[in-house]
Amino acid sequence: MWGSENLPVLSVTGVSHHTCPIDVRERFALPEGGQPPPADGRTTESAWLATCNRTELYTLSEDAGTAGAVFAEALGVPADLTERYRYTLDETDAARHLFRVASGLDSLVLGEHEVLGQVRNALGRAREQGSAGPVLSRLFQDAVTAGKRVRSETEISRWPVSMSGAAASILLERQGLETLERTYVLVIGAGEMARGVARCLQGMQAQDLAIANRTRERARDLARESGGEALDWPLAPEALARFDAIVSCTSAPGFVLTRETVEATARLLPPGRSIHLVDLAVPRDIDPEAGSIEAVHLSNLDDARGIVDDSLSRRSEHIEPAERIIEEQIACFREWTAARSASDSIRALKERADSIRQRELEWVMPKLAGLSERERAAVEQFSSRLVNKLLHTPTQHLRETAGRSEGDALGDLLLQAFDLDGEDPKDGS
């Protein structure tokens, strides 16, 4: 019964690396801190999901087109730009999409595991705002389950090609090195992505590592974890010139490294030395024009794809078993939604029947004024037992066939036969 015209529609609309380049994606980024816009009154439930390469809105609403309209308006993006780059999926396709996202199958880097935590956090934020109800809560929980199963039951995440790992791989390739043990690296940021970058740099033997963040305490916590030093941000060009490489991954709304700052830093570099910048943020942390400065090498998220081709070819062998796991989880979600829809129909049916029963009792009781209290109670009990027995077989069949085509047909028949979508007739007819 999920997806019938009588029930709210599950939809997702958004943009990602599949539909637009980074300079367009950053226009769809959520506000600083990742706090989504308030839930819109046109949706029954809603949840925003933002990752490095996507911004998406999941909704439950009466109309399939609602998600697209709310998405554009909430982000303040022109409608023509949104229509050009966004995608919209409904019902099973929407669920399958989220499950593939959580499993790393829809990522720029196949099999990346950071996105699983981002899906979990998206649900947490939606619950805090009160916009995630039972359907989206179950959807996101099942998506997390699918992601965990794909990670544990396949080897799709075995090779280190997450976005964090890709950043470290970029540094290795650009410098022609096998390890980073003699590379002095600065990581700007202290969030989930920065933590992943620091772990990857450790794994590649980066012995000189610094963490800079506007909040000194957060920089100090990550520095302790990664064995680096904590620095206050911003840093002067003289301090930046000490580093061989800088990886930036903050949620700042503007550039944390402007062209002017990078240019001043480059002028302080000794002859023959260069500095490597990797921008992992959306919107971007580093002014793209900084890449045109002599002795500066700038890479961004879109550059990561070519770095991990070898690992992707290995991971692609595990796509088929991962897709099977996702289909199993979709079946579980559909069973849950079907059972929930059946319960809603059964409840509506019983409420309509009881309403009719009560009105008929109100009609007949004045005509039976000579009955004792015991006899009146017996009449009322009889009416209740009669209604329950009449409804027992159809409601039992509805429960047993929930999620199957015969269940959908039976549910639609009951909705029409008892006019459960219409006004409850007051005349008892």
N, C-alpha and C positions, 0 to 999 in steps of 0.2 A: 504493500500500500504506500510505501515511501515514494514520493514523487508524483502522487496523484494530484489532480487539480484541486482537491479539497484541502490539501495540506500546504504549509509554508515550504518555500523552495530553498534548498541549500545551494549557495553559489560562492564562487571565488572570482575576483577580478584583480588584476595587477599587472606589473611590468617586471621583466627580468632580463638577464643577459641574452636570452633567446630572442627577445623582441626589440631591444634597443641598445645602443652603445652607452658607455659609462657617462658621457657628457649629458645624455638624456636621462639616464637612470637617476642621476643625482638630483634632478629636479623633482623627482617623486619621493625623495628620502623623507622619513618621518622627522619631526622636530628633534632638537638636541636632547640627548638622554633616552631616545627611543620611546618616549611616551606617545602613544597613539592619540589622535583626535578623539574627543568624546563620542560616545555611542550615539548614533542618529536615531531619532524617533521613528523613522520609517522602517527600521529593522527590528525583528523580534529578538534576534541575537546577533552579535558581531564580534570579530576578533581580528586584530591587525598582526601580520607577520612581516618583519623586516630583517633581512640578512644583508650581507655584503653585495649580493647580486640580485636582490628582488625586494619589492614592496608589494604586499598583497592584503586584500581585505576579504575575509570570509564572513558571509552573512546568512541568516535565516530570515526570509521575508516573504510577503504575500506575492510579490512580483519578481520574476527573474531579472528584470532590468534595473532593479533598485540598487544592487551592489555597484554597478558601473557609475550611476549618478552620484551616489554617496562618496565613492572613491575619489572622483575628480573634485567634488566640492570640498571635501574635508582637507585635501592636500593643497587646495588653491591653485591647481594646475589648469591651464586653458583646456576647454572641452575638445577642441580640434586636436591638440597634442595627445590628449588621453585616448581619443578614438583611434588615432594613428598607431599607437604603440601598445595599448593594453590588450589583454586576453581575458575572456570570461568563460568559465566552465560551470556547469550545473550538475547537481545531484551526484550520481555515481562518478562521473568524470571529475567533479570537484574533490570528492573524497580520495579518488585514486591519485590525483595530483598532489594533495597534501601528503599522502603516504609515501609517494616517490620523493618528495622534497625531504621529508624526515629521514628517509633511508639514504639520502645522498645521491639518488639516481637522476635528479634534475639539476644538480649543482654544476657550476662551471668546471670544477674539478670533481670528476666522478668518484663517489664514495666518501666525500669529505664528512667528517664526523662532528664538526662544530655546529652544523645546522640542527642536529638533534636537540641540543641544549637550547637553541634559539626558538624552536617549536615549543618546547616545554615552557620557556619564559613567556612566550606570546600568550599562552593560555593563562599563565599566572597573572599577567597584566590585565587581560580581559576580565578575569574573575574579580580582580581588585576594583575595576571600574563598574562591575555589575553588568557587563554586557554579554558575558558568556553564560548561556543557560545549559540545560541538560543535553541538547543535541550537539552544540559545538564543544562542550566539555568532553563528551564521549568521543566525538570525532578526533579531537587533538590527542586524547589519551590513547586511542587506538593507533593513531599515527606514530606516537612515541613508541608504543609496543612494536609496531612494524619496523621502525628504525632499529630498535634494540635487537630484534630477531635477525634482521639482515646483517647486522654487525657480528652477532654471535654465531650464526648458522652458515655464513658464507665468508669468503676471504676478500670481499670487495674493498675492505678498508685496510688490508694488510700492508700495502705499500704507502709510504708517507708522501701523499700528494694532496694534502689539505691545502687550503689557501695559505695557512701559516708555513707549511712545508714548501709550498711553491715560492714564497718570498725568500726563504733561505736558498732554494735551488737557483733562483735568479741571481743572487749574490755570488754563488759558486760559479755559475756559467759566465757572468759578466767579467769576473776577475780571473777566470781560467784556473781555479783552484779545486783541490779535492776535499779540503777541509777549511774551516774558518778559524783555525787556531791562532793565526797571526793577524786576524782582522778585528779592528776595534769598531764595535757596532753599537749604535744608539737606537733604542726602541722608544718611540714617542707614543704614550698612551699606557693605560694600565687595566684595560678591560679584558674581555674574554679573548679577543683576537690577539691582543698584545701578549697575553699569557701563553697562547699557543705559539706565537712567534718566538718568545723567549725559550720555550721548551725545545723547539726545533733547532734554535741556534746552539743550545747546550748540546743537543745530540750531534751537531756538526762541529763540536769541539771549539766553539767560540769562547775563548778564555777571557777576553776583555769585552764586557757587556755593561751597558748603562741603560737605566730606565728613567725617562723624564715624563713628568705629568704635572698638571696644574695643582693637583692635590698631592702634597708631599707624602702624606701617610700611605696613600695607595701605591705610589711609586716605591716607597720603602718596603711595603709588603711584597710586591712582585720582585724587587731586587733581592730580597732574602730568599725567595723561592728559587730564583734563577742564578744565584751566586754573583750578581752584578752590583753596581753602585747606583744609588738613587740620586737624581738631580732634580732641581726645581726648574720648571718651565715658565717662561721662555728662556732660551739660552742665547747668548750673544754670538755673533759670527766667529769670534776668536775661539769660543768653546766648541762650536760646531765643526770648525776646521780640524779639530783633533781626531775626528772619526773618519774611518774608511768608508763606512756605510751607515745610512740612516733609514730605518723602517718606521713609517708613520701609520698609525691605525687608531685614530680618535673618533669621537662622534661630534666634533666641533662643527658648527654651521658654516664656517669660512676657512680660508687657508691658514694653517698653522705655520707653514713655511712659504713666504711670499717670494716672488722673483727677486726682489731687492735684497732680501736676507740671504738667499742662495748665492746671488751674484757677489755680495760682500764676502761670503764665506769662501767662494771659489778664488777670489783674489788673494786670499791668505794661504792658499795651498802652495807647497814647494813645487818647483818646476818638475814636470814629468809625473806628478801625482794627480789622481782624480778622486772624486767622491761619488758613491753610488746611492741613489735615492730610490726607495720602493714605497709607493703610496697604495695602501690597502684599504683606504677609507672611501665611503660613499655617504655624503658628498666628499669630493677629494680634499685631502689635507695639504697637498703641495701644488702650487701654481703650475699648471701644465707648461707654461712658457719657460719654467726653470730648466726644462730639458734641452733648450736651445743654447744654454750657456756652455762655453768651452770648459772642458774638464769635469762636466757634470753629466752623469748617466741616470736618466729618470725612467722608471718602470711603474706601471699601474696594474690594477686587477686584470684588465683584458690581456696584458702581456703574459699572464701566468699560463695560459692555455698551451702554448708551444713548449714550455719548460717541462711539462709532465706527460708528454705524449707516450713515452715508453711505459710508464706506470699505468697510464690509462688503458693501453692495449692489454695489459695483464688483467686489470680490473674488469675489463669488458667481458671477460670469460665468465664472470660471476653474475652478470646481469640477469640471465634467464632464471636461475634459482631465486634471485632476489625478487624478481617480478612474481614468481609463484607465491612467495611469502606474502607479498602485498595483496595479491588476489585473495588469499586465505583470510587476511585481516579485513578486507573489504566485505567478504561474505559475512564475517562476524558482525561488522557494523550494520550491514543491511538487515541481518536477523534481528539485531537490537532495535533498529528503527521500525522494522515491520511489526515487532511485538509491541512496541510503544504505540504505533498507529492503531493496531488492533485494540489495545487497551483503551485508547481515546474513543474509538468508535463504540466499543462495548459500554463504556461509561455514558456516552451520549445517548445510546439506545436505551439503557436502563433508566436514565433520568427522564427521557421522553415518556417511556412507558409508565413510570411511577407518577409523572405529572398527570397523565390521562387517568390513571387509577384514582388519584386523589380527587380529581374533578368529578368522576363518576360516583365516588362515595359521597361527595358533597351534594350531588343530585339525588341519590337514593335514600340517604339517611333521614331526611325530613319525612319521607313517605313511610318510614318504618319507626314511627314515633313510639309505638307500643313495645319496642324491644327493650330488654333489660341491658344493663351495662355489659354483662357477660356475653349476651347475644350480639350486641353491637361489636364487641371486640372480636367475636368469632367471624362476623361478616368481614371486618377489616382484615383479619388474618387470612381468611379465604381469598380475598382479592389479591393480597400480596403473594400468597402461594401460587395462585393461578398465573399471575404475571411472570413470576420466576420460572415456573415450569414451561410456559410458552417460550420464554427467551433462552432456556437452558441449551437446547440443541443448536440454534444459530450462533450463540456466543461461543459454545464449545468448538464448533467447526471453525469459527473465525480465529480462535487462538491456535488451533491445530494447523491451519493453513497459512498462518501469517508468514509473509515473505515469499509465497508462491503465487503463481498466476491465478489459481482458483481462489486463493484468499483475497486477492485484489478484486476479483469479480464479485465475490460474496460481499465484501465490504462496500463496493459501489452499489450493489443491489439493495443492501440494508439502508444506505444513505438515502437512496431514492424512495424506497418503499415507505420509510418512516419520516421522510422529509427532514432529516437531521440537520441539514444546512439551512432550512427555512425557519420561519417564525413558529413557535409552539402555539397551535390553535387554542384559543381560549373558550371556544364554544363546545368543546368536547367532541366535535365531529371527527 
